[in-house]
Amino acid sequence: MITLFIKWILLGLVVYGLPFIIPDITVDNFTVALIASAVFAFINLLIKPVIKLVTLPINILTLGLFGIIINAALFWFGSIFVTGFHVTAIAGVIFGSIIMSVMRWLIDELF
């Protein structure tokens, strides 16, 4: 249970740090970043597996590159529901989803 809490805090720090790397993303405060990381975790837990299963033929044809588009779409979808977390351009959506995916993978590997 404590590792889940640590992962949530670390992902909140990642979300809070995104505006420093990508100018198209704004986060009002750390509380909004924690809420956004919880929303992203919820989306990745429940919605992402279903979408990946439905788009499996396209993902196979593109050798997995369609997964980047799926991650970007889910990142944008999650930003709609969190007030105080805004993504203003498609480049912010793509690069933000890539950074979040890499950092989530690193955090999962460390803990």
N, C-alpha and C positions, 0 to 999 in steps of 0.2 A: 504494500500500500504506500509505503514511503517512497519507493522508486517511481510510482505513478505521479505522486506529488512533485518530486524532483524533476521528472520529465516535463510536467505541465509548466513549472516555473521556468525551466530552461527554454521551452518553446515560446513562452511569453516574452522572455528576453530576446529571442530571435525576432519575434514579431515587432517588439519595441525597437529593435535595431534596424529593421528594414528601411525606414525613411532616411537613415544616415547613408545607406548604400544606394538606394533607388529613390530619386526625387519625385517620382510619380505616386508614391505611397505616403500617406499621412496617418499618424496614430496620435490621438489626443493625449493619452497618458498610459501609465503602466497597467491600470485596471482594465482599460479597453484592450490592451494587448493580451492580458490574461483571458478575457472573455473571447477574443478573437481566436486565440489558440485552442480554447475549449470547443468553439464552434468548428474550427478546422479539424480537430480530432474527431468530433462527432460525425462530420461529413465523410472523413476518410474511413471511419469505422462502418458506417451504415450505407452510404450512398455509393461510394467509390467501387466497392466490389460488384455491385449490380451493373453499374455503367461499364466497367471493364469487361464483364461477361457479355453484355449486349454488343459491345464494340470489338469483340475478340477477332472477328474476321478482318476488320480494317486494321487492327493492331498487328496481326500476322502479316498482312500485305505490306505494311510500312515498316516492318522489322522492329516494331516497338516504338517508333517515333510518334505515333498517334497518342501514346501515353502522356507525352508532354502537353498535348492539346487538352487531354482529359484533366490533367493536373491544373492547367491554367484555367479551364472553365470552372472547376470546382473551387479554385482560389477566388475567382471573381464572384461565384455564387455565394461563397461564405462572406465576402466583403459586403454584400448587399444587406445581410442580416445584422451586422454589427454597426451600431451608430458610433461614430468617432473613429472608425477605420475606413479610409477612403483610398481607392485606387483610381487614378484619373486617366490613365492611358493603357493601351494594350501592351506596350513594352513593360510597364510596371507589373501587369498581370503575369506575363510570361516569365520575366526575371524573378519576380517575387515568388512564384510557384516553384521555380527551379531551386532558388535558395532555400525555401522552406523544405522542399523534398530532400535536398542534400543534408541540411542540418537535422531534420527529423531522423534520417538514416544514421547520421553520426551519433546522435543522442541515443538512439536505440542500440547501437553497437557498444557504446560506453556503459550503458546501464542495462 
